[in-house]
Amino acid sequence: MIDIITKIHDKFSIEFKVGFVTRRKTRHNDFSVYMWIFVPSSLDISSSTYSKEDFYRDVKSNIRLITPRFLLRNIASGDATPFQHLKRAFEALSIDPTRTAVAEYESQIKIFSAIVKSAMREEVGHICTEEQRREDVRFLCGEYVKNLRHILSEYRSLRNVINTPTVSRPMMACFGFGDEFMSYMLNQYTFRLMRHLSQSGDIYEKEIAALATLVRDEQHYRVKMGYLSVSEEDALENRNLIYSHGVLKKYVESALYLRVPKKRDGVMVEQIYYSIAAGLSMIFATIISFYFQQRFGNLTWPFFIVLVISYMGKDRIKELARYYFAHRKGSKYFDNKAKISIKDHNVGWIKEGVDFLQQENIPVEVMQLRHKGAITPAESSIHDDKVLLYRKWVHIDRERLVANNVYHTDGINDIIRLNISNYIQKMDNPYVPLYKLEDDNSLQKVDCKKVYFLNIIMQYQYDDRTDYKRFRVSISRNGIESIKEM
């Protein structure tokens, strides 16, 4: 299965979170994702102005394991896998802090923190769904508060396990990193839940009060531990808080990110094609040389001129053949290939490629989706978009993936961020003045937004199943305005 979540990451970046979920009974899992990006011609993005190197500079891809899924209530029970692994790692470190024990201890803190964060996100998202009944929301909010208090209390009690002469201060600091990260995420998701409940007026007054008490208690704990907090008066502390959160997030999620070193794909085939091109040009030059040598003889002016011309033709034939073979290679091979590794064990690979396409080479289904839901009927009559095709092929060996993980994991996430800074360089001003006639015959000036639309169509295939998604991204000189799934 392939799961795709799209959002605006920042003012100039779109994020595609593509989850490649493997089948439990299938060892070799293959996935393919095709992304057609339709760019308005007025933005002057084409093969002559926007190279493959430009595209890969604008695309950032992070490969990470899908976070193991646990419910908050299961983590809070204490018998769930995360706490058991965590306790064993703490006890092993306190008894004998070997290099292996230290690595396992740090890894378990990171993974546990990531699991708790993911469980908070899922729980808050579940409570905030529109289908929830009022009684259910009240019950779930109470469980949310109770479970989080218990989880953090149990985690913090483990500090006594490692507070021994055998555990160094840097190792104690690792414990604090996980503690501060979970504390910060508790604030973030609890505030999100409180904002949602407050939209219903005073219906959930008691629940909001309980959540506020949870946040205040956590705030007192943060002050006690010396963790940074939001301040109305100290801009420097707020800046440091944002920076600190970013560092902690990278620290925690580093346990899930995978090493994916890239290299060019199809290098051997490319060299074979280029050798064939050189051979064809040499055959041409040799035939011409032999023919005119027999006709005019050696060391004659006609033979000398023909020899020069044949070598000029040879070079042109070589370059044309190289171009032809490069084009054929580009249609069948990928630009880059990367091995997916966990602890130096290969569990799969990813290939990626990008090319500009002529619209006649785009599948009919994709073009139909492109013109579906047009803002104006005239839009379907214009066919001057420049089209980029970004494609990925992912292979995962599930047996190796499971063998190299302590936790069960469903697969990997490929987090793709596309920066559109190069797309806005030739845009018009973000606002265009229009005028409206008032009742007194005066003109009122109205500043209207000037936007352009990137239409992105994704085709993803797995297990002989093909699905499509289409997104319309509204962008202006000021950056990304909105993204909407059509």
C-alpha positions in Angstrom: 0.0 0.0 0.0 1.1 3.6 -0.7 -0.2 6.4 1.6 0.3 10.0 0.5 -0.1 13.1 2.8 0.5 16.5 1.3 0.9 19.8 3.1 2.5 23.2 2.9 5.8 22.9 4.8 6.8 26.5 4.7 6.2 29.6 2.5 8.2 28.2 -0.4 8.0 24.4 0.1 5.5 21.7 -0.5 5.8 18.5 1.4 4.7 15.0 0.2 4.9 12.3 2.8 4.8 9.1 0.9 4.4 6.0 3.0 5.4 2.7 1.5 3.6 0.0 3.6 4.8 -3.5 3.0 2.7 -6.6 3.0 3.4 -9.0 5.8 3.3 -12.2 3.7 5.3 -10.8 0.8 9.1 -10.6 1.1 9.9 -8.4 -2.0 7.7 -5.3 -2.2 7.9 -3.0 -5.2 6.3 0.4 -5.4 6.3 3.1 -8.1 5.3 6.7 -7.9 5.0 9.1 -10.9 4.5 12.8 -10.3 3.5 15.0 -13.2 4.1 18.7 -12.4 2.2 21.0 -14.8 3.9 24.4 -14.8 2.3 27.5 -16.5 4.4 28.5 -19.5 4.6 32.1 -18.4 6.9 31.0 -15.5 9.6 30.0 -18.2 10.4 26.7 -16.6 11.7 24.4 -19.4 14.5 22.0 -20.3 16.6 25.0 -21.5 16.1 27.1 -18.3 15.7 24.5 -15.6 18.1 21.5 -15.7 17.9 18.2 -13.8 20.6 19.6 -11.5 18.3 22.6 -10.7 15.4 20.2 -9.9 17.4 18.0 -7.6 18.6 21.1 -5.8 15.0 22.1 -5.3 14.0 18.6 -4.0 14.9 17.3 -0.6 14.1 13.7 0.2 14.4 12.1 3.7 13.9 8.4 4.1 12.8 7.2 7.5 11.1 4.2 9.1 7.4 4.5 9.7 7.1 5.1 13.5 5.9 2.0 15.3 2.2 2.5 16.2 1.0 2.3 19.7 -2.1 3.8 21.4 -1.5 6.1 24.4 -3.5 3.8 26.6 -1.3 0.8 25.7 1.9 2.8 26.4 0.5 3.9 29.7 -0.4 0.4 30.7 3.4 -0.2 31.3 3.2 -3.7 29.8 3.5 -2.5 26.2 6.7 -3.1 24.2 8.1 0.4 24.3 8.3 0.6 28.2 9.7 -3.0 28.4 12.5 -2.2 25.9 13.2 1.1 27.6 13.5 -0.4 31.1 15.8 -3.2 29.9 18.1 -0.6 28.2 18.2 1.6 31.3 19.0 -1.4 33.6 21.7 -2.7 31.2 23.4 0.7 31.1 23.4 1.1 34.9 24.9 -2.4 35.4 27.6 -2.3 32.7 27.9 0.8 30.5 29.6 -0.8 27.5 29.6 0.8 24.1 26.7 -1.5 23.0 24.7 -0.7 26.1 25.2 3.0 25.6 24.1 2.8 22.0 21.0 0.7 22.8 20.1 3.1 25.7 20.2 6.2 23.5 18.4 4.4 20.7 15.5 3.3 23.0 15.1 6.9 24.4 14.8 8.3 20.8 12.4 5.6 19.6 10.3 5.8 22.8 10.0 9.6 22.5 9.1 9.3 18.8 6.4 6.7 19.6 4.9 8.9 22.3 4.8 11.9 20.0 3.1 9.9 17.3 0.6 8.5 19.7 -0.3 12.0 20.9 -0.7 13.2 17.3 -3.0 10.2 16.5 -5.1 10.6 19.7 -5.6 14.4 19.2 -6.5 13.8 15.6 -9.0 11.2 16.6 -10.7 13.4 19.2 -10.9 16.3 16.7 -12.8 14.4 14.1 -16.3 15.7 13.3 -17.9 12.3 13.8 -17.2 12.2 17.6 -20.2 12.5 19.9 -20.1 14.9 22.8 -19.9 12.1 25.4 -17.1 10.4 23.6 -15.1 13.6 23.4 -15.4 14.1 27.1 -14.3 10.5 27.8 -11.4 10.7 25.4 -10.2 14.0 26.8 -10.2 12.5 30.3 -8.2 9.5 29.0 -5.8 11.7 27.2 -4.9 13.6 30.3 -4.7 10.5 32.5 -2.6 8.5 30.1 -0.1 11.3 29.4 0.4 12.0 33.1 1.1 8.3 33.7 3.5 7.9 30.7 5.6 10.9 31.6 5.6 10.0 35.3 6.8 6.4 34.5 9.5 7.7 32.1 10.8 10.2 34.6 10.9 7.6 37.3 13.5 5.7 35.2 16.0 8.4 36.0 16.5 6.8 39.4 17.6 3.6 37.6 20.5 5.3 35.8 21.4 7.7 38.6 24.5 5.6 39.5 28.2 6.1 39.6 28.6 4.0 36.5 26.5 6.3 34.3 28.3 9.4 32.9 26.9 12.9 32.8 26.5 12.9 29.0 24.4 9.7 29.3 22.2 11.4 31.9 21.8 14.3 29.5 20.4 11.9 26.9 17.6 11.1 29.3 16.9 14.8 29.6 16.7 15.2 25.8 13.9 12.7 25.5 12.1 14.2 28.6 12.3 17.8 27.2 11.1 16.7 23.7 8.1 14.9 25.0 7.2 17.8 27.3 7.4 20.2 24.4 5.2 17.9 22.3 2.7 17.6 25.1 2.2 21.4 25.0 1.9 21.5 21.2 -0.7 18.8 20.9 -2.7 19.8 24.0 -2.9 23.4 22.7 -4.2 22.0 19.4 -6.9 20.0 21.2 -7.9 23.0 23.4 -8.2 25.2 20.3 -10.5 22.6 18.7 -12.7 22.3 21.8 -13.0 26.0 22.3 -14.7 26.3 18.9 -17.7 24.6 20.5 -18.3 27.4 23.0 -18.7 26.4 26.7 -19.8 22.8 26.0 -16.4 21.4 26.9 -15.5 23.9 29.7 -14.5 21.1 32.2 -12.4 19.3 29.6 -10.6 22.5 28.6 -9.9 23.3 32.3 -8.4 19.8 32.8 -6.2 20.2 29.8 -5.1 23.7 31.0 -4.2 22.1 34.4 -2.1 19.5 32.6 -0.2 22.2 30.7 0.3 24.3 33.8 1.6 21.4 35.7 4.0 20.6 32.9 5.1 24.3 32.8 6.0 24.1 36.5 8.0 21.0 35.8 9.8 22.7 32.8 10.8 25.6 35.0 12.0 23.2 37.7 14.2 21.3 35.2 15.5 24.5 33.5 13.8 23.8 30.1 13.0 26.7 27.9 9.4 28.0 27.7 7.5 30.6 25.7 7.9 34.0 27.1 5.9 37.1 26.3 8.7 39.4 27.2 11.9 37.6 26.3 12.2 37.3 22.5 15.7 35.8 22.8 14.4 32.9 24.9 11.6 32.3 22.4 14.1 32.2 19.6 16.3 29.8 21.5 13.2 27.7 22.3 12.4 27.3 18.6 16.0 26.4 17.8 16.1 24.0 20.7 12.9 22.2 19.6 14.4 21.8 16.1 17.5 20.2 17.5 15.6 17.9 19.8 13.3 16.9 16.9 16.3 15.9 14.8 17.9 14.1 17.7 14.9 12.0 18.5 14.0 11.2 14.9 17.6 10.3 14.0 16.8 6.8 15.3 14.2 6.4 12.5 16.1 8.1 9.6 17.8 5.7 7.2 21.2 6.0 5.4 20.4 6.4 1.7 23.7 7.4 -0.1 22.9 8.2 -3.7 24.8 7.4 -6.9 24.1 7.8 -10.6 22.0 5.0 -12.1 22.8 3.2 -15.4 26.4 4.4 -15.6 27.5 1.1 -17.3 24.7 1.3 -19.9 25.5 4.9 -20.6 29.2 4.0 -21.3 28.1 1.2 -23.6 25.8 3.6 -25.5 28.6 6.2 -25.8 31.0 3.5 -27.0 28.5 2.5 -29.7 28.2 6.1 -30.8 32.0 6.4 -31.0 32.2 3.2 -33.1 29.5 4.4 -35.5 31.3 7.6 -36.1 34.6 5.8 -36.6 33.0 3.4 -39.2 31.8 6.4 -41.1 35.2 8.1 -41.2 37.0 4.9 -42.1 34.7 4.0 -45.0 35.0 7.5 -46.4 38.8 7.4 -46.0 39.2 4.0 -47.7 36.9 4.9 -50.6 38.6 8.2 -51.5 42.1 6.8 -50.9 41.5 4.2 -53.6 40.0 6.8 -56.0 42.5 9.7 -55.6 45.5 7.9 -54.0 47.7 8.9 -51.0 49.1 12.4 -50.5 46.8 14.2 -52.9 44.9 17.4 -52.2 41.4 15.9 -52.9 42.1 13.1 -50.5 43.4 15.6 -47.9 40.2 17.7 -48.2 37.9 14.6 -48.0 39.8 13.3 -45.0 39.2 16.6 -43.2 35.5 16.6 -44.1 35.1 13.0 -43.0 36.6 13.8 -39.6 34.3 16.7 -39.2 31.4 14.4 -40.1 32.7 11.8 -37.7 32.5 14.2 -34.8 29.0 15.3 -35.6 27.8 11.7 -36.0 29.4 10.9 -32.6 27.6 13.8 -30.9 24.2 13.0 -32.6 24.5 9.4 -31.7 25.4 10.2 -28.1 22.3 12.5 -27.9 20.1 9.8 -29.4 21.3 7.1 -27.0 21.2 9.5 -24.0 17.5 10.2 -24.9 16.8 6.5 -25.1 18.5 5.9 -21.8 16.6 8.7 -20.1 13.3 7.1 -21.0 14.2 3.6 -19.6 16.6 4.3 -16.7 16.7 6.5 -13.7 19.1 9.4 -12.8 20.0 8.2 -9.3 19.9 5.0 -7.3 20.3 4.7 -3.5 20.5 1.7 -1.2 18.3 1.7 1.9 20.4 0.6 4.9 19.7 -0.1 8.6 22.8 -0.7 10.7 24.9 -1.4 7.6 22.4 -4.0 6.4 20.7 -3.3 3.0 16.9 -3.6 3.2 16.1 -2.2 -0.2 16.8 0.5 -2.7 15.2 3.6 -4.3 15.6 4.9 -7.9 14.6 8.4 -9.0 14.5 10.2 -12.3 13.1 13.5 -13.7 12.4 14.6 -17.3 10.5 17.2 -19.2 7.7 15.7 -21.4 5.8 16.7 -24.4 2.1 16.7 -23.7 1.4 14.1 -26.4 3.5 11.7 -24.4 1.4 12.1 -21.3 -1.1 9.3 -20.5 -4.7 10.1 -21.4 -5.9 9.5 -17.8 -3.4 12.1 -16.5 -4.5 14.7 -19.0 -8.2 14.1 -18.1 -7.3 14.7 -14.4 -5.3 17.8 -15.3 -8.4 19.5 -16.8 -10.9 18.2 -14.3 -12.3 21.0 -12.1 -11.0 23.9 -14.2 -11.6 27.3 -12.8 -12.7 28.6 -16.2 -13.8 26.5 -19.2 -11.2 28.2 -21.4 -8.5 26.6 -19.3 -9.1 23.2 -20.9 -8.5 24.7 -24.3 -4.9 25.9 -23.5 -2.2 23.2 -23.8 1.0 25.2 -23.2 2.0 24.0 -19.7 5.5 22.7 -19.3 5.4 19.3 -17.8 8.0 17.7 -15.5 7.8 14.0 -14.7 9.4 13.0 -11.4 9.4 9.2 -10.9 10.5 6.9 -8.1 10.8 3.1 -7.9 11.1 1.7 -4.4 12.0 -1.9 -3.5 11.8 -3.2 0.1 12.9 -6.5 1.4 10.4 -7.0 4.2 12.3 -10.0 5.7 15.5 -7.9 6.1 13.5 -4.9 7.3 11.9 -6.9 10.1 15.1 -8.7 11.0 17.0 -5.4 11.6 14.4 -3.7 13.8 13.5 -4.2 17.5 10.0 -2.9 16.9 7.5 -4.0 14.3 7.4 -1.5 11.5 5.1 -1.3 8.5 7.6 0.1 6.0 9.3 3.4 5.3 8.2 7.0 4.7 9.8 9.1 2.0 9.3 12.8 2.9 9.8 14.8 -0.3 10.0 18.6 -0.1 9.7 20.6 -3.3 11.0 24.2 -3.1 9.3 26.5 -5.6 11.7 29.5 -5.3 12.9 29.0 -8.9 9.3 29.0 -10.1 8.5 32.5 -8.8 11.4 34.5 -10.4 9.4 35.6 -13.4 6.0 36.1 -11.8 4.1 39.4 -11.9 3.4 41.4 -8.7 1.4 39.6 -6.1 -1.5 42.1 -6.3 -3.2 43.5 -9.4 -5.3 46.7 -9.1 -8.9 46.5 -10.4 -11.6 49.1 -10.2 -15.3 48.9 -9.1 -18.0 51.4 -10.0 -19.8 52.8 -7.0 -23.4 54.2 -6.9 -22.1 57.8 -7.1 -20.2 57.0 -10.3 -16.9 57.1 -8.4 -14.3 54.3 -8.8 -13.1 52.2 -6.0 -9.7 50.5 -6.3 -9.6 46.9 -5.3 -6.2 45.1 -4.9 -6.7 41.5 -6.2 -4.3 38.6 -5.7 -2.4 37.5 -8.8 -1.8 33.7 -8.5 -0.5 30.9 -10.7 -1.5 27.3 -10.4 0.8 24.3 -10.3 -1.2 21.2 -11.1 0.4 18.1 -9.6 -0.9 14.6 -10.5 0.5 11.6 -8.7 0.2 8.0 -10.0 1.2 5.3 -7.5 1.3 1.6 -8.2 1.6 -1.3 -5.9 0.5 -4.9 -6.1 -1.0 -4.5 -9.6 -3.1 -1.6 -8.3 -2.9 1.9 -9.7 -4.3 5.0 -8.0 -4.2 8.7 -8.7 -4.2 11.9 -6.7 -4.4 15.5 -8.0 -3.4 18.6 -6.2 -3.8 22.3 -7.2 -1.1 24.5 -5.7 -1.8 28.2 -5.7 1.4 30.2 -5.7 2.3 33.9 -6.1 5.4 36.1 -5.8 4.9 35.9 -2.1 5.1 32.1 -2.0 2.6 29.3 -1.6 -1.0 30.5 -1.0 -2.8 27.1 -0.7 -2.8 23.5 -1.7 -6.0 21.6 -2.5 -6.7 18.0 -3.4 -9.0 17.9 -6.3 
